Amino acid sequence: MRTKNFAYHLLALFVIAATLLSACGGGPVATEAPVVTEAPVATEAPVATEAPVVDPMADLVAAAQAEGTLTTIALPHDWCNYGEAIETFKAKYGLEVNELNPDAGSGDEVEAIKANKDNTGPQAPDVIDVGFAFGASSKAEGLIQPYKVSTWDSIPDDAKDAEGYWYGDYYGVLSFLVNTDVQPDVPQDWADLLDPKYNGQVALSGDPRTSNQAIQTVYASTLANGGSLDDAQAGLDFFADLNAAGNLVPLIANNGLVATGETAVRITWDYNALAAVDSFEGNPKAEVVIPATGRFAGVYVQAISAYAPHPNAAKLWMEFLYSDEGQTIWMKGYCHPIREGDMRDRGVIPADLLAKLPDVSGAVFPTLAQLDAAKALITANWDSAVGADVQAAP
């Protein structure tokens, strides 16, 4: 009996010992599993949700802010609503904007880069906004550097350099801005400008020897006077007649001269003219006319100087201008932004802005080769063919 009880107790001790050994040897397998499964849930989930919050332009913004300043040239505040664009950019990124010669022409902008190649001071522009033909020529002269904005793919291929040296920003159509307090008989077409009633009243918006706007004005008149996009001579002939008639004022017109009546008729891009009427607020009364013939669309392009003292600020400026926000600001100034098609497709343009744009149906867009040929003809022959020394008002 004792032997049986002894064996029984021995077996019980063996079972208890085995249980204790099992707890010591295999326990970690049972207790560590929850730790392994719980830890990733607690620590890894936040990492996965934070990644999309990173600003892809954070480094560029920081680099631009370290430079502190952007230097622009030839950007009047009433041109394409650049005033709002500049102020919005400054407020958004905390940069200063050094504005050079707001009334300069495209040729002046290019010359400013050349003259300041070795100068990192305040007279060296970081960016330029020039006529379409000046983009390719500036690239050929090594004056600009490539940069592709994040919205690059939505810029039409025929409006940008494939390597990113220049890219179209907006376009407009040449128009007549008329102070109707001074001249109530508003011209409706180019030929009307030859009428004696406009004696001493018609002015260009630049010097045709250097200004893209003035060059393209002469080019546009070609189309209404028997010429073609392939031969701008008819435009030179038309302005020779306008000058001989005494109707051409040899002053570079601006909205202030129109307001005072010193230049009652200003030939300018429709966006400039429409913005002027808004700014006049009825004093003086003014009208804008898209001519019946010779409707000519002009594309401008942006580029960064190869010698930009503030290259990161320049890149950030481009990112801003080519964002939906920047393109909408241009549209508020009556310009057709280059990404308008993409923005229309996505339905992001406010309806009131679309309603404000004038009817420019039938406007023609010359090719780069045609623009280059016309520019060469007009700049080389203006003095001999027309003879008007167009200069800024004293």
C-alpha angles and dihedrals in degrees: 000000000000089000091054092046091047091051090047093052091045090054090050091051090049091054092048091048091048090051092051092048090049090053092051099042105035099026098097090060089057097042102037097054094077090049092054094047097042100046098064091048092054100042109027102049096072091052091058093051097046099058098078091054093070112111108232089209096048094106093047092048091050092048092048092048089051088057089048100198143063120202116209132178136203097012110135110194092234092051110099089333092291090154091068092040092055095045092047091050092050093049094044097051105019095239128139118236118214106203117204125197102332093198097053121124128231092266090053090053092054091047090051090059092049093047093051103042092122096033123093092178131108095283094064112094119222095198139020135204106201142159118283095257092054093062097068094039092051090051091050090053092050093242099128137050131220124256128158115207120221091255091053096124093060093057109094112254094233090057099056142053109254091228094049100250093129137002135190115257108180143332139216140179125247114255144168118255107199130190097217093191087067099030113023093174100083117205114235101190142018095263090058090066090071091064113115090235087076094056109150092358110095121087139174123228095234146000110291090217093064112003119093092207092052093044091052091046089060089045092051093052087056091069092055095047106053099280131112142219087266096055123037096180092105088062093056089048091051093052091045087058091045091052094044089052090056092240097114114086110209092223130106101245125224134170092267092058090048091050092053092044094239087124105024094181119043121185106213145134113295092242091057092047095048092047089051093055089052092050093049090059090202096312101124105015110235141176135203121217128191100208117247092234134023094043102180126186119207124199121204124202137211126222140166119236115249085225098044111156088207106037096163093049087050092053091047090051089054092049089052096047093048095046119097087256094055094043090051091052089055090049090053084061090056094257124136103233116218092240093051093114093055092046092049090051090053093044095234100128114100110244093231091060093051090050092055096059115100127237106267097165114156095029113148128222114210120213122249091254091052092048092050092051093047092046092051093048096046099044093046097046106032094096096047097038101039107012098202114138098212111199140163116274113266 
